[in-house]
Amino acid sequence: MLSGPSEVAQLAYDRVAGEYDDLWTPQMVGPNARLTADLGLRRGERVADLACGTGVVTLEMCRLV
């Protein structure tokens, strides 16, 4: 028996963790590229990746700054 919402969330994440990037990255490549270009990021600036899954779609932002 599950002990609460956090355990339910953990079990749900564990089920998709191995394929998480495969599930979401294809849909995010285009929008993330547009966002990255529109931000005009430059070396020395900072980027915060908050609740962006594994962060694979924000790697280019990190490379720019």
N, C-alpha and C positions, 0 to 999 in steps of 0.2 A: 504494500500500500504506500502511496506517495505521501510525503509529510507536508507538502504545501506548494504554493505557486513557484517558488524558486526551484524546487526539485522537478516540477513539471517542465519549466523552462530549460533546465539543464538537460533533461532527457530529450526534449525536442531538438535542442542544439546538437547534442551528441549524435542524433540520427542523421543530420545533414552536414555535419562539420567537414567530413571528407570531401564532399562535393560542393561545398558552399560557393567557392569561387566559380566553379563550372556553372552553377545555377544562376548567379547574379552578374558576373563580369560581362558576359556578352551584351546584356541590355544596358550596361553602364558605360561601355567604352566610348560611344559617341557623345552622350551628354557630358561625361567627365572631360573629354578632350575639349569640348566647347567651353566648359566652365574654366578649365585650366588656362586656355588661351585668353578668355575674357578677363581673367583676374590680372593678367600682365605681371605675373610674379617675377621677382628679381632676386639675385643672390644677396644674402644678408637678411632677407625678410623671414618671417616665421609663418608656419602653417600648422594649424591644429586639426588633427583628424579625430573627430568626435563621432562615435557610433557609426563608423564607416565599414563595418564588418572586419575583414582581415586587413584592410588597407591597401590591397593590391591595386585598386583604381586610383589611389592617391599617390602612388610612388613617383609618378612624373612630377607632381607638385613638389615633392621633397627634393628631387634632383635639381629642380630649377632654383630653389632657395638655398 
